[in-house]
């Protein structure tokens, strides 16, 4: 398979009438999808863009968006995903940083004159549909496919350059480890800008399955109704959405029990959440630990829940994982250190960022920045982010442990723990909590006193109405840190 879009050509020949994408009751067959992808590829190839030009895609989550992703791939261009909800300044900054030749926008967008843009609307689609498609495009598995941002628009954006061959190997893990394949009716309910939402949707089309478009925003009951009405069989959600579903009663959640497969990724869940999701939402629930740079790392499978509910599972097919010290020496079983991994789906570095590449890609390994322990049977236990580790009086404290402890309290919906400067100890523990029911800070402190050693207990506990998040659903730590005192 030289180009991912080759699969669509095969489907158009072998299963032309099978549903490829369903959107608001309208069905697009593989025959129609393959033709549209070729028309899109023909259109962009005629633009005299440089080879492997970078094309920003700042579009809503639609069937056309998915078609454009495969059309750009077919023509050998590099996709630069952008969140359509970003401001013009955010889009411009990312486009300039990566040297985008063109940005595809919604009609509401107005970017700076030095950023070449095209508005993708009904008129644009009409021009595409009137083209006579070119049938021959040349590319190889080494052709670059995607610059997927790993840090949103905060600080210096980082984008690993991912080739067709990397994505193909990531798709393989979906088939081998998850059973996500051409027999599935996959509901696309997570933004296509988000790595998991995009990758799983493209994987289903590569495999010959059906993608059902149901983009956010939606209420939990609306999502459940859509799953039942469309007979969806598989679903990927981030933890934030899963927590909202768990707030519903069992009768409302009953249709989810018909799913063949439920996947979570993007942030770790707590053991009680994992248990409740499997029991109340879907028996075949997988937690997928992954990164933008390297794709999947490990899976916590349904059969692992009984004995390893506090783990993110074992490495996926063809991936090697190690836990090492600061100089790369492997640590013994159970010791906490830097997690690193390697595999055929891992990118080789960041685009236009040699400094970040040297830090994260070393000696053939990728370091995602996570602290972890690895047991003798290969199960991975996350202990937080290496840069988030709190050093209090010379003792290492892992925020993930304290966050999990706080979230065991029935009144706590979410927790985020950070370091705050301390005159006495160098750093102290500060916690932010989002509540699902009323509780005072004193009671939360007592909860921590009962369950944590004295040096691990939060010195500062702050209740927030909602956790600030970026477009990928991750907590914006900088906004929370701004609420902390200068020192305690």
C-alpha positions as CSV (number, residue, x, y, z in Angstrom):
1,X,0.0,0.0,0.0
2,X,1.9,3.1,-1.3
3,X,-0.7,5.7,-0.5
4,X,-3.5,5.5,2.1
5,X,-6.0,6.6,-0.6
6,X,-5.2,3.5,-2.6
7,X,-7.6,1.7,-0.3
8,X,-10.5,3.8,-1.4
9,X,-9.8,3.0,-5.0
10,X,-9.9,-0.7,-4.1
11,X,-13.2,-0.2,-2.2
12,X,-14.8,1.6,-5.1
13,X,-14.0,-1.4,-7.3
14,X,-14.9,-4.2,-4.9
15,X,-17.7,-2.7,-2.7
16,X,-18.9,0.4,-4.6
17,X,-22.4,0.5,-3.1
18,X,-21.3,0.0,0.6
19,X,-21.9,3.0,2.9
20,X,-18.7,4.9,3.5
21,X,-20.0,8.0,5.3
22,X,-23.4,8.8,6.8
23,X,-24.2,12.4,7.5
24,X,-27.5,13.7,8.8
25,X,-29.3,10.8,7.1
26,X,-27.5,11.2,3.8
27,X,-25.3,8.2,2.7
28,X,-22.1,8.4,0.6
29,X,-21.1,5.1,-1.0
30,X,-17.5,4.1,-1.5
31,X,-18.0,4.6,-5.2
32,X,-19.0,8.2,-4.7
33,X,-16.4,8.8,-2.0
34,X,-13.5,7.5,-4.1
35,X,-14.6,9.7,-7.0
36,X,-14.8,12.8,-4.8
37,X,-11.4,12.1,-3.3
38,X,-9.9,11.9,-6.8
39,X,-11.6,15.2,-7.8
40,X,-10.2,16.9,-4.7
41,X,-6.7,15.6,-5.4
42,X,-7.0,16.7,-9.0
43,X,-8.1,20.2,-7.9
44,X,-5.1,20.7,-5.6
45,X,-2.6,19.2,-7.9
46,X,-3.5,21.7,-10.6
47,X,-2.6,24.6,-8.3
48,X,1.1,24.6,-8.9
49,X,1.9,24.1,-5.3
50,X,5.3,22.9,-4.3
51,X,5.8,19.2,-3.8
52,X,4.5,18.0,-0.5
53,X,3.1,21.5,0.2
54,X,1.6,22.0,3.7
55,X,-2.2,22.6,3.6
56,X,-3.9,23.9,6.7
57,X,-7.4,22.4,7.3
58,X,-9.5,24.6,9.5
59,X,-12.9,23.1,8.8
60,X,-16.0,21.9,10.7
61,X,-16.4,18.1,11.2
62,X,-18.2,17.0,8.0
63,X,-18.1,14.3,5.4
64,X,-16.5,16.9,3.1
65,X,-13.7,17.4,5.7
66,X,-13.0,13.7,5.8
67,X,-13.0,13.6,1.9
68,X,-10.5,16.5,1.8
69,X,-8.2,14.7,4.2
70,X,-8.0,11.7,1.9
71,X,-7.9,14.0,-1.2
72,X,-4.8,15.8,0.1
73,X,-3.3,12.4,1.0
74,X,-4.0,11.1,-2.5
75,X,-2.2,14.1,-4.1
76,X,0.8,13.8,-1.8
77,X,0.3,17.0,0.2
78,X,0.8,17.4,3.9
79,X,-2.3,18.0,6.1
80,X,-1.9,20.6,8.9
81,X,-5.0,20.1,11.1
82,X,-6.3,23.3,12.7
83,X,-9.3,23.7,15.0
84,X,-12.0,25.7,13.2
85,X,-12.8,27.2,16.6
86,X,-9.4,28.9,16.9
87,X,-9.2,32.7,16.5
88,X,-7.8,34.1,13.4
89,X,-4.6,35.0,15.3
90,X,-4.2,31.4,16.4
91,X,-4.6,30.0,12.9
92,X,-2.2,32.6,11.5
93,X,0.5,31.8,14.0
94,X,0.4,28.0,13.3
95,X,0.2,28.6,9.5
96,X,3.3,30.8,9.6
97,X,5.2,28.6,12.0
98,X,4.9,25.6,9.7
99,X,5.0,27.4,6.4
100,X,1.6,26.5,5.1
101,X,1.1,27.1,1.4
102,X,-2.6,27.3,1.8
103,X,-5.3,27.2,4.6
104,X,-8.8,25.9,4.0
105,X,-11.3,27.8,6.0
106,X,-15.0,28.2,6.7
107,X,-16.8,31.3,5.3
108,X,-16.6,33.0,8.7
109,X,-12.8,33.1,8.7
110,X,-10.8,36.2,7.7
111,X,-7.1,35.6,8.0
112,X,-4.2,38.1,7.4
113,X,-3.4,38.9,3.7
114,X,-0.1,37.1,3.8
115,X,-1.8,33.8,4.6
116,X,-3.2,32.2,1.4
117,X,-6.7,30.9,2.1
118,X,-9.6,29.2,0.4
119,X,-13.2,29.2,1.7
120,X,-14.7,25.8,1.5
121,X,-18.4,26.2,1.0
122,X,-21.1,25.0,-1.4
123,X,-19.6,27.0,-4.3
124,X,-16.2,25.4,-3.7
125,X,-17.7,22.0,-3.7
126,X,-19.6,22.7,-6.9
127,X,-16.3,23.5,-8.6
128,X,-14.8,20.3,-7.3
129,X,-17.8,18.2,-8.5
130,X,-17.4,19.6,-12.0
131,X,-13.9,18.4,-12.5
132,X,-12.8,15.4,-14.5
133,X,-10.7,13.5,-12.1
134,X,-7.1,12.5,-12.8
135,X,-6.6,8.8,-12.1
136,X,-2.8,8.7,-11.7
137,X,-0.9,10.0,-8.8
138,X,2.6,9.0,-7.7
139,X,3.7,8.6,-4.1
140,X,5.3,6.1,-1.7
141,X,4.9,5.0,1.9
142,X,7.6,7.6,2.8
143,X,5.5,10.5,1.4
144,X,4.7,12.9,4.3
145,X,1.1,12.9,5.3
146,X,0.4,14.9,8.4
147,X,1.7,17.5,10.8
148,X,-0.3,16.8,13.9
149,X,0.1,19.5,16.6
150,X,1.1,18.0,20.0
151,X,0.8,21.2,22.0
152,X,-2.1,23.1,20.5
153,X,-1.4,26.8,20.2
154,X,0.1,27.2,23.7
155,X,3.8,28.2,23.6
156,X,5.8,27.0,20.6
157,X,3.7,24.6,18.5
158,X,5.3,21.3,17.8
159,X,4.3,19.1,14.9
160,X,5.7,15.6,14.3
161,X,5.9,14.9,10.5
162,X,4.0,11.6,10.0
163,X,4.3,9.7,6.7
164,X,1.7,7.4,5.0
165,X,3.7,4.3,6.3
166,X,3.4,5.5,9.9
167,X,-0.4,5.8,9.6
168,X,-0.7,2.5,7.9
169,X,1.1,0.8,10.9
170,X,-1.2,2.7,13.3
171,X,-4.2,1.3,11.4
172,X,-2.7,-2.2,11.8
173,X,-2.9,-1.9,15.6
174,X,-6.6,-1.0,15.3
175,X,-7.2,-4.2,13.5
176,X,-5.0,-6.4,15.6
177,X,-5.5,-5.1,19.1
178,X,-9.0,-3.5,18.9
179,X,-10.9,-5.3,16.2
180,X,-11.7,-2.0,14.6
181,X,-12.1,-2.9,11.0
182,X,-14.3,-2.9,7.9
183,X,-17.3,-4.6,9.6
184,X,-17.8,-1.6,12.0
185,X,-20.2,1.3,11.9
186,X,-18.1,3.8,13.7
187,X,-19.7,7.0,15.1
188,X,-17.4,10.0,14.7
189,X,-18.3,11.9,17.8
190,X,-14.9,13.5,18.6
191,X,-13.5,16.5,16.5
192,X,-11.5,15.5,13.4
193,X,-8.9,18.0,14.6
194,X,-8.2,15.8,17.6
195,X,-5.7,13.1,16.8
196,X,-7.9,10.2,17.9
197,X,-11.0,11.5,16.2
198,X,-9.2,11.9,12.9
199,X,-7.1,8.7,13.0
200,X,-10.0,6.3,13.9
201,X,-12.3,7.9,11.2
202,X,-9.6,7.6,8.5
203,X,-8.8,4.0,9.7
204,X,-12.4,2.9,9.3
205,X,-12.5,4.3,5.7
206,X,-9.2,2.6,4.9
207,X,-10.7,-0.6,6.2
208,X,-14.0,-0.3,4.3
209,X,-16.3,0.3,7.2
210,X,-18.9,3.0,7.7
211,X,-18.2,6.4,9.4
212,X,-21.3,8.0,10.9
213,X,-20.8,11.8,11.4
214,X,-22.1,13.0,14.8
215,X,-19.8,15.9,15.7
216,X,-19.9,17.9,19.0
217,X,-21.4,19.8,20.6
218,X,-24.2,17.5,21.8
219,X,-25.8,16.6,25.1
220,X,-25.2,13.0,26.5
221,X,-28.8,12.0,25.7
222,X,-28.5,13.3,22.2
223,X,-25.4,11.2,21.6
224,X,-27.1,8.1,23.0
225,X,-30.1,8.6,20.8
226,X,-27.9,9.0,17.7
227,X,-26.1,5.7,18.5
228,X,-29.4,3.9,18.7
229,X,-30.9,5.5,15.6
230,X,-27.9,4.8,13.4
231,X,-27.1,1.3,14.7
232,X,-23.5,2.4,15.4
233,X,-21.3,-0.4,16.6
234,X,-18.1,1.4,17.7
235,X,-17.3,4.7,19.3
236,X,-14.3,6.7,20.5
237,X,-14.7,9.4,23.2
238,X,-12.4,11.4,25.4
239,X,-12.7,11.0,29.2
240,X,-14.5,14.3,29.6
241,X,-17.4,13.1,27.5
242,X,-17.4,9.7,29.2
243,X,-17.8,11.3,32.6
244,X,-20.8,13.2,31.4
245,X,-22.3,10.0,30.2
246,X,-21.7,8.3,33.6
247,X,-23.8,11.0,35.2
248,X,-26.9,9.6,33.4
249,X,-29.0,6.8,34.9
250,X,-28.8,3.2,33.8
251,X,-32.0,3.3,31.8
252,X,-30.8,6.2,29.7
253,X,-27.4,4.4,29.1
254,X,-29.0,1.1,28.1
255,X,-28.5,1.6,24.3
256,X,-24.8,1.9,24.7
257,X,-24.7,-1.7,25.9
258,X,-25.3,-2.7,22.2
259,X,-21.9,-1.3,21.1
260,X,-19.3,-3.8,20.0
261,X,-16.5,-1.5,21.0
262,X,-15.9,1.6,23.1
263,X,-12.5,3.4,23.1
264,X,-11.1,6.1,25.3
265,X,-7.9,8.1,24.9
266,X,-6.5,11.5,25.5
267,X,-6.1,11.4,29.3
268,X,-6.0,8.7,31.9
269,X,-9.1,7.6,33.7
270,X,-9.3,6.6,37.4
271,X,-9.9,3.0,38.4
272,X,-13.5,3.6,39.5
273,X,-14.2,5.3,36.2
274,X,-12.8,2.4,34.2
275,X,-14.9,0.0,36.2
276,X,-18.1,2.0,35.8
277,X,-17.6,2.5,32.0
278,X,-17.2,-1.2,31.5
279,X,-20.2,-2.1,33.7
280,X,-22.6,0.7,32.7
281,X,-21.6,1.7,29.2
282,X,-20.0,-1.1,27.2
283,X,-18.5,-4.4,28.3
284,X,-15.9,-4.3,25.5
285,X,-14.3,-1.1,26.7
286,X,-10.6,-0.3,25.9
287,X,-8.5,2.5,27.2
288,X,-5.9,3.5,24.6
289,X,-2.8,5.2,25.8
290,X,-1.3,7.0,22.9
291,X,0.6,10.1,21.7
292,X,0.4,12.4,18.7
293,X,4.0,11.7,17.8
294,X,3.9,7.9,18.0
295,X,0.3,6.7,17.9
296,X,-0.7,3.9,20.3
297,X,1.5,2.9,23.2
298,X,-0.6,0.5,25.2
299,X,-4.1,-0.9,25.7
300,X,-6.0,-1.7,28.9
301,X,-8.3,-4.4,27.5
302,X,-11.6,-5.6,29.1
303,X,-10.0,-8.8,30.4
304,X,-7.4,-6.7,32.3
305,X,-9.8,-4.8,34.4
306,X,-10.2,-7.3,37.2
307,X,-6.5,-7.4,38.1
308,X,-5.0,-4.2,36.7
309,X,-7.6,-1.5,36.9
310,X,-5.0,1.1,37.9
311,X,-2.9,0.4,34.8
312,X,-3.0,1.7,31.2
313,X,-2.4,-1.8,30.0
314,X,0.3,-3.5,28.0
315,X,2.1,-2.4,24.9
316,X,0.3,-2.8,21.6
317,X,1.5,-4.9,18.6
318,X,5.1,-4.1,17.5
319,X,5.7,-1.5,20.1
320,X,8.6,-1.7,22.6
321,X,8.3,0.2,26.0
322,X,10.9,0.9,28.6
323,X,11.1,2.9,31.8
324,X,14.5,4.5,32.2
325,X,16.4,7.0,34.3
326,X,17.6,10.5,33.2
327,X,20.5,9.1,31.2
328,X,18.6,6.2,29.5
329,X,19.4,3.3,31.8
330,X,16.6,0.8,32.1
331,X,15.1,0.7,35.6
332,X,14.0,-2.4,37.5
333,X,10.4,-3.6,37.6
334,X,8.2,-1.3,39.7
335,X,10.6,1.7,39.7
336,X,9.3,5.1,38.5
337,X,11.2,6.8,35.7
338,X,10.8,8.2,32.2
339,X,8.7,6.2,29.8
340,X,10.1,5.7,26.3
341,X,8.8,3.7,23.4
342,X,9.6,2.8,19.8
343,X,7.6,1.2,16.9
344,X,6.8,1.4,13.2
345,X,4.1,4.0,13.7
346,X,6.4,6.5,15.5
347,X,7.4,9.7,13.8
348,X,11.1,10.5,13.4
349,X,11.1,14.1,14.7
350,X,9.4,17.4,14.9
351,X,9.1,19.5,11.8
352,X,11.2,22.7,11.9
353,X,12.2,22.1,15.5
354,X,15.6,20.5,16.0
355,X,15.8,21.4,19.7
356,X,12.5,19.7,20.6
357,X,13.4,16.8,18.4
358,X,16.7,16.2,20.2
359,X,14.9,16.3,23.6
360,X,12.0,13.9,22.7
361,X,13.5,11.6,20.0
362,X,16.7,9.9,21.3
363,X,18.6,6.9,20.2
364,X,15.7,5.5,18.2
365,X,13.2,6.0,21.1
366,X,10.4,8.6,21.6
367,X,10.0,10.1,25.1
368,X,6.4,11.3,25.5
369,X,7.3,13.1,28.8
370,X,5.4,10.7,31.0
371,X,6.6,9.2,34.3
372,X,5.7,5.6,34.7
373,X,6.5,2.2,36.3
374,X,6.5,-1.1,34.4
375,X,5.8,-4.4,36.1
376,X,7.3,-7.8,35.4
377,X,4.3,-8.7,33.1
378,X,4.6,-5.6,31.0
379,X,1.7,-3.5,32.5
380,X,2.3,0.2,32.5
381,X,1.4,2.4,35.5
382,X,1.4,6.1,34.8
383,X,2.7,8.4,37.6
384,X,2.3,11.8,35.9
385,X,4.2,14.1,33.6
386,X,8.0,14.5,34.1
387,X,7.8,18.3,34.0
388,X,4.8,18.2,36.4
389,X,6.6,16.2,39.1
390,X,6.6,18.0,42.4
391,X,9.9,18.1,44.4
392,X,9.0,18.9,48.0
393,X,11.9,19.0,50.4
394,X,13.9,16.7,48.2
395,X,11.0,14.1,47.8
396,X,9.4,13.3,44.5
397,X,5.6,13.6,44.5
398,X,3.6,12.4,41.5
399,X,0.5,14.5,40.8
400,X,-1.4,11.6,39.2
401,X,-1.5,9.8,42.5
402,X,-3.0,12.8,44.3
403,X,-5.5,13.5,41.5
404,X,-6.7,9.9,41.6
405,X,-7.1,10.1,45.4
406,X,-9.2,13.3,45.1
407,X,-11.4,11.8,42.4
408,X,-12.2,8.9,44.5
409,X,-14.4,11.2,46.6
410,X,-17.9,11.0,45.2
411,X,-18.3,14.8,45.2
412,X,-15.2,15.4,43.0
413,X,-15.8,15.3,39.2
414,X,-12.2,16.1,38.2
415,X,-8.9,17.1,39.8
416,X,-5.7,18.7,38.6
417,X,-2.6,18.9,40.8
418,X,0.5,21.1,40.4
419,X,3.5,22.5,42.2
420,X,3.5,25.9,43.8
421,X,6.7,27.6,45.1
422,X,7.3,27.2,48.8
423,X,9.8,29.1,51.0
424,X,10.1,26.2,53.4
425,X,10.2,23.1,51.1
426,X,11.0,24.5,47.6
427,X,7.7,23.3,46.2
428,X,4.3,22.5,47.7
429,X,1.3,20.6,46.4
430,X,-1.6,22.6,45.0
431,X,-4.9,21.0,43.8
432,X,-7.8,22.3,41.7
433,X,-11.1,20.4,41.8
434,X,-14.3,20.6,39.8
435,X,-17.2,19.3,41.9
436,X,-20.3,17.3,40.9
437,X,-22.0,18.0,44.3
438,X,-21.5,20.5,47.1
439,X,-18.6,19.9,49.5
440,X,-16.3,22.3,51.5
441,X,-12.6,22.4,51.2
442,X,-12.1,21.3,54.8
443,X,-13.8,18.0,54.1
444,X,-11.6,17.5,51.1
445,X,-8.5,18.1,53.2
446,X,-9.7,15.5,55.7
447,X,-10.2,13.1,52.8
448,X,-6.6,13.6,51.8
449,X,-5.3,13.3,55.3
450,X,-7.0,9.9,55.6
451,X,-5.5,8.6,52.4
452,X,-2.2,10.3,51.8
453,X,1.1,10.6,53.6
454,X,1.5,14.1,55.2
455,X,4.1,15.3,52.6
456,X,1.7,14.4,49.7
457,X,-1.3,16.3,51.0
458,X,-2.3,19.4,49.1
459,X,-1.3,22.7,50.8
460,X,-3.7,24.6,48.6
461,X,-7.1,23.3,47.4
462,X,-9.0,25.5,45.0
463,X,-12.5,24.8,43.7
464,X,-13.2,25.8,40.1
465,X,-16.5,25.9,38.3
466,X,-15.0,24.1,35.2
467,X,-11.5,23.1,34.1
468,X,-10.2,25.3,31.3
469,X,-9.5,23.1,28.3
470,X,-7.8,23.4,24.9
471,X,-9.4,22.2,21.7
472,X,-8.2,18.7,22.3
473,X,-10.0,18.5,25.6
474,X,-6.8,18.7,27.7
475,X,-6.7,20.9,30.8
476,X,-5.0,24.3,30.2
477,X,-2.5,24.2,33.1
478,X,-1.3,27.7,32.5
479,X,-4.7,29.2,33.3
480,X,-5.0,27.2,36.5
481,X,-1.4,28.1,37.6
482,X,-2.3,31.8,37.2
483,X,-4.8,31.4,40.0
484,X,-2.2,30.2,42.5
485,X,-0.3,32.5,44.9
486,X,3.3,33.4,44.2
487,X,4.4,31.1,47.0
488,X,3.0,29.4,50.1
